[in-house]
Amino acid sequence: MTWNIIVTGATGHYGSLAIDFIKKFNPEGVEPRIGDFSDKNSLIEAFKGMNRLLFVSVPYKNIQKNVVEAAKECGISYIVYTSIFGAEYSKFGLEINHKQTEQWIKESGIPYTILRNNWYIDLEEGLLHATKNTGSFLYTTKENKLSFALRREYAEVGARVILKEDNFYYNKIINLARTPFTYPELGKMVEEALGKKIEIKEVSMDEFQKYLEEANVTQQGKSVSLSMQTYVKNGNNGEELGDPKEFEEVLSRKLESLVSIIREYLSD
Ligand SMILES: NC(=O)c1ccc[n+]([C@@H]2O[C@H](COP(=O)([O-])OP(=O)(O)OC[C@H]3O[C@@H](n4cnc5c(N)ncnc54)[C@H](OP(=O)(O)O)[C@@H]3O)[C@@H](O)[C@H]2O)c1
């Protein structure tokens, strides 16, 4: 069976990867359509004639309701939404937008699948590049855990689920995470990825900030990296619940190893 599939956020990193996978698995024509989440009429125009929606989230409150309402008005018959892993926990406040959107989707009566994505590796850009630049992997807590995967792994799941025949994934929440790890464990994997001995050491938050400043990482990398340290240090974020089972079931293979994805990330 073929569907007319619309992917939001198609110009973004996730959306463009998902479209590449959709074309790979089901090579039909692709045409761009323009819509703004804050303008429901533009979405109704963009969704006309479409059956399935891969709804890639934006991190702005309230405007996602327009997407659900436009989908309903246009007779979209299936929504796959990119939510956040551990939405019941504190996730920098991002969980508020996602939980609300999940609720709007459920209330719409349209069959759905919620993809609860954990973090992208990019959130540790600052720390990974600082380690590469300095030969030291510093962190501020050895206690709690975190996990991440590659965008392309999440995007492939988005493509596989939106293309799945019949109602296989209807009205399901799929948790996309991997086995979580501590910062000292991550340090060891970065060492292996770099292929050389590095210093791996716990420091205070002030020392960590100084390390990032001296390591020549981007402003964005510094700010996100500091937030991640605080997030892991504070815990109570659901990270320890990560389990690759559902991720690997949808992909029908193992997730790429952490060492290999870190190596790839640092080689760019
Ligand atoms: N799990 C994680 O670690 C993580 C990290 C970051 C983000 N995220 C979430 O995942 C989503 C996708 O990530 P990404 O890396 O692909 O983000 P991205 O590269 O920044 O792409 C965002 C996409 O959303 C579109 N967009 C933004 N505002 C819009 C609006 N008002 N109406 C319609 N489209 C709009 C952008 O379109 P334009 O090009 O036209 O602006 C772009 O195509 C993010 O938006 C965020 O919700 C998750």
The ligand as a Tripos MOL2 file, in Angstrom:
@<TRIPOS>MOLECULE
LIG
   48    52     1     0     0
SMALL
NO_CHARGES

@<TRIPOS>ATOM
      1 N1         16.3400   14.5020   21.5330 N.am      1 LIG1
      2 C1         17.1600   15.5250   21.4960 C.2       1 LIG1
      3 O1         18.2980   15.4830   22.0070 O.2       1 LIG1
      4 C2         16.7560   16.7580   20.8100 C.ar      1 LIG1
      5 C3         17.6770   17.7690   20.6670 C.ar      1 LIG1
      6 C4         17.2910   18.8810   19.9860 C.ar      1 LIG1
      7 C5         16.0160   18.9690   19.4930 C.ar      1 LIG1
      8 N2         15.1280   17.9760   19.6550 N.ar      1 LIG1
      9 C6         13.7450   18.0230   19.1100 C.3       1 LIG1
     10 O2         13.7610   17.3570   17.8670 O.3       1 LIG1
     11 C7         13.2740   18.2330   16.8430 C.3       1 LIG1
     12 C8         13.9900   17.9510   15.5610 C.3       1 LIG1
     13 O3         15.3700   18.1200   15.7820 O.3       1 LIG1
     14 P1         16.3000   18.6800   14.6360 P.3       1 LIG1
     15 O4         17.6730   18.4590   15.0890 O.co2     1 LIG1
     16 O5         15.8650   18.1740   13.3100 O.co2     1 LIG1
     17 O6         15.9700   20.2370   14.7020 O.3       1 LIG1
     18 P2         16.3300   21.3310   13.6020 P.3       1 LIG1
     19 O7         17.4140   20.8670   12.7080 O.co2     1 LIG1
     20 O8         16.5080   22.6040   14.3630 O.co2     1 LIG1
     21 O9         15.0150   21.4370   12.7040 O.3       1 LIG1
     22 C9         13.8500   22.0390   13.1790 C.3       1 LIG1
     23 C10        12.8110   21.9820   12.0790 C.3       1 LIG1
     24 O10        11.5800   22.5220   12.5940 O.3       1 LIG1
     25 C11        11.1120   23.4850   11.6630 C.3       1 LIG1
     26 N3         10.3370   24.5420   12.3580 N.ar      1 LIG1
     27 C12        10.7690   25.3660   13.3240 C.ar      1 LIG1
     28 N4          9.7770   26.2180   13.6700 N.ar      1 LIG1
     29 C13         8.7110   25.9200   12.8820 C.ar      1 LIG1
     30 C14         7.4010   26.4490   12.7440 C.ar      1 LIG1
     31 N5          6.9500   27.4520   13.5010 N.pl3     1 LIG1
     32 N6          6.5760   25.9120   11.8140 N.ar      1 LIG1
     33 C15         6.9940   24.8850   11.0200 C.ar      1 LIG1
     34 N7          8.2280   24.3300   11.1100 N.ar      1 LIG1
     35 C16         9.0730   24.8600   12.0260 C.ar      1 LIG1
     36 C17        12.3460   24.0720   11.0280 C.3       1 LIG1
     37 O11        11.9450   24.6820    9.7990 O.3       1 LIG1
     38 P3         12.7340   25.9830    9.2250 P.3       1 LIG1
     39 O12        13.9970   25.4630    8.6490 O.co2     1 LIG1
     40 O13        11.7910   26.5210    8.2220 O.co2     1 LIG1
     41 O14        12.9370   26.8760   10.4100 O.co2     1 LIG1
     42 C18        13.1890   22.8130   10.8400 C.3       1 LIG1
     43 O15        12.7830   22.1220    9.6730 O.3       1 LIG1
     44 C19        13.5280   19.6350   17.4030 C.3       1 LIG1
     45 O16        12.6870   20.5760   16.8110 O.3       1 LIG1
     46 C20        13.2620   19.4120   18.8900 C.3       1 LIG1
     47 O17        11.8720   19.4800   19.1730 O.3       1 LIG1
     48 C21        15.4930   16.8710   20.2840 C.ar      1 LIG1
@<TRIPOS>BOND
     1     1     2 1
     2     2     3 2
     3     2     4 1
     4     4     5 ar
     5     4    48 ar
     6     5     6 ar
     7     6     7 ar
     8     7     8 ar
     9     8     9 1
    10     8    48 ar
    11     9    10 1
    12     9    46 1
    13    10    11 1
    14    11    12 1
    15    11    44 1
    16    12    13 1
    17    13    14 1
    18    14    15 2
    19    14    16 1
    20    14    17 1
    21    17    18 1
    22    18    19 2
    23    18    20 1
    24    18    21 1
    25    21    22 1
    26    22    23 1
    27    23    24 1
    28    23    42 1
    29    24    25 1
    30    25    26 1
    31    25    36 1
    32    26    27 ar
    33    26    35 ar
    34    27    28 ar
    35    28    29 ar
    36    29    30 ar
    37    29    35 ar
    38    30    31 1
    39    30    32 ar
    40    32    33 ar
    41    33    34 ar
    42    34    35 ar
    43    36    37 1
    44    36    42 1
    45    37    38 1
    46    38    39 2
    47    38    40 1
    48    38    41 1
    49    42    43 1
    50    44    45 1
    51    44    46 1
    52    46    47 1
@<TRIPOS>SUBSTRUCTURE
     1 LIG1         1 GROUP 0 **** ****
